[in-house]
Amino acid sequence: MAEGTAIAADATLGYWGTVLAVQANYYWVKLDDVAVEPGSDAPDSVYSKPRPENLLCTRRARLKKVGQRVMVGDRVQVEEPDWAGGRGAIAQVLPRSTMLDRPPVANADQVLLVFALAEPDLDPFQLSRFLVKAESTGLTVNLCLNKRDLVDEQTRQGWIDRLQTWGYTPTLISVQTGSIWPELSQQLKHHITVVSGPSGVGKSSLINHLIPAAELRTGAVSGKLGRGRHTTRHVELFELPSGGFLADTPGFNQPDVTCAPEELADCFPEIRQRLAAESCQFSDCLHRDEPGCAVGDDWERYEHYLALLEEALDRQEALNQQRDPETVFKVKTTEAGQAQQEPKLQAKKYRRVSRRSDKQALQDLCDDLTESVEHLDDLDELVFDETD
């Protein structure tokens, strides 16, 4: 997405911008540069007033009524801005080119996966899990390895060679040394990039280095656990000086890989490369030693693939064992003679006791108390008679 594009605005059309952050029912929107088209009928006052770069906006009631969600990264139209108060109202959301649920980001076009070469140590299977999760989004995946200053040249080159056999060419950096990385900057320019990776690998520090105005909170690696502490709590876009946005996401150490078993192979560049050269004998091959399989097992991440495939198969089996949807719906014939499904009324697990039953129970209790009192009176008379 190219930045710096000037979009014409007037009092009726409103202003266009990008949602940077979502906080409860409020949205921070960065407005585009406004240019007055030649011969525009908009009043000069619309453009001459000083305005803030970002507006705190609400969502129009009609958008809420139709269930229109506003996400970080959305392109939106803002109406009736209050320049003095820095407020506005989102009136329209443009169609999204991409949409991620976890993290919730719209219009992202690439993922920057950040890992550390040390502190915490780089775990190959954890890296594979993150790479598969990133590949499952369908976005371009770039790999960045931080803390290169903590390992020797032999270790650095070893990881470069190893990851190239996986299908990735990593960019090695060190945020602490304050180096400039032209290659990384070029990768991020004019894109909405989702920054992801485990906790403690330096994602927030990297964003602070690229965008000093971000001023993100950073945390040290836990000495006991050997992994990072969570410092980012929500998703937010930060604008790069060279153009484009970075989406900082909360760190986590075990992302859920939720793709279907038959889709998992497409998340491994090694399998894609082998299948491009030769097809398997069976179209539904899962590449686990089936007859005529073109993938084979002579590649490093084959065991990673089998472990993730087992997880995917278990997840699919659990979904298949859920309640049959036919038991939840009933078929009803409409007046026009068409059959349609309607949800069945489910019996209440706990029924509320009726008032009549409550009243009867209270009456029975009163009768029991009356009998008890009468019985006590009889006992008193008997005691008095024996005493006399």
PyMOL commands that set and color helices and strands:
alter all, ss='L'
color gray80, all
select helices_A, chain A and resi 44-48+61-65+124-136+148-150+153-166+182-188+203-210+212-214+261-267+269-277+302-320+325-327+355-387
alter helices_A, ss='H'
color red, helices_A
select strands_A, chain A and resi 15-23+26-31+54-59+75-82+87-93+99-100+105-106+110-116+140-146+171-172+192-196+236-239+245-248+329-333+339-343
alter strands_A, ss='S'
color yellow, strands_A
deselect
rebuild
show_as cartoon
